[in-house]
């Protein structure tokens, strides 16, 4: 009988090894899904933070017709007697984890936008808002530039006071 036991013990050992290999493969697949889900979440945070900074630059520009010289100017605008806060806090770049944005310079000086320094390939390729339509089919988050451009040609049509009265 002892020879039979050792033979069965070998099958148990091989079965345990196969189980460990299968669990390892499954964990590898789960980690890939997890990392893609995490990148999608950081991508969503990047779009939010970039839009907030772009809106703050737009608010700063609207209150004085000039771009901020630094991102800190958005936190405390001292150009008027009552300081304004165009941005509540300086957002971190979710792709790099630091406030190390690439600053997009304005033609006449100042900062007209920001971009991530991340060289990762974006997951999102389509379905952007109208302001972010230029992000479609880009190969790097570093090309996603959140720029504020004043709308010079966006004027409401003049109302004719003689009609409709």
Secondary structure as the mmCIF struct_conf table of DSSP 4:
data_model
#
loop_
_struct_conf.conf_type_id
_struct_conf.id
_struct_conf.beg_label_comp_id
_struct_conf.beg_label_asym_id
_struct_conf.beg_label_seq_id
_struct_conf.end_label_comp_id
_struct_conf.end_label_asym_id
_struct_conf.end_label_seq_id
HELX_RH_AL_P HELX_RH_AL_P1 UNK A 2 UNK A 62
TURN_TY1_P TURN_TY1_P1 UNK A 63 UNK A 64
BEND BEND1 UNK A 65 UNK A 66
STRN STRN1 UNK A 68 UNK A 68
BEND BEND2 UNK A 69 UNK A 70
TURN_TY1_P TURN_TY1_P2 UNK A 71 UNK A 71
HELX_RH_AL_P HELX_RH_AL_P2 UNK A 72 UNK A 75
STRN STRN2 UNK A 77 UNK A 77
BEND BEND3 UNK A 79 UNK A 82
STRN STRN3 UNK A 84 UNK A 84
BEND BEND4 UNK A 86 UNK A 86
BEND BEND5 UNK A 88 UNK A 89
HELX_LH_PP_P HELX_LH_PP_P1 UNK A 90 UNK A 92
STRN STRN4 UNK A 93 UNK A 93
TURN_TY1_P TURN_TY1_P3 UNK A 94 UNK A 97
STRN STRN5 UNK A 98 UNK A 98
BEND BEND6 UNK A 99 UNK A 99
HELX_LH_PP_P HELX_LH_PP_P2 UNK A 101 UNK A 101
STRN STRN6 UNK A 102 UNK A 105
TURN_TY1_P TURN_TY1_P4 UNK A 107 UNK A 108
BEND BEND7 UNK A 109 UNK A 110
STRN STRN7 UNK A 111 UNK A 115
HELX_LH_PP_P HELX_LH_PP_P3 UNK A 120 UNK A 122
BEND BEND8 UNK A 123 UNK A 123
BEND BEND9 UNK A 126 UNK A 126
BEND BEND10 UNK A 130 UNK A 130
TURN_TY1_P TURN_TY1_P5 UNK A 131 UNK A 132
HELX_RH_3T_P HELX_RH_3T_P1 UNK A 133 UNK A 135
TURN_TY1_P TURN_TY1_P6 UNK A 136 UNK A 137
BEND BEND11 UNK A 139 UNK A 139
HELX_RH_3T_P HELX_RH_3T_P2 UNK A 141 UNK A 143
STRN STRN8 UNK A 145 UNK A 147
TURN_TY1_P TURN_TY1_P7 UNK A 152 UNK A 153
HELX_LH_PP_P HELX_LH_PP_P4 UNK A 156 UNK A 159
TURN_TY1_P TURN_TY1_P8 UNK A 161 UNK A 164
#
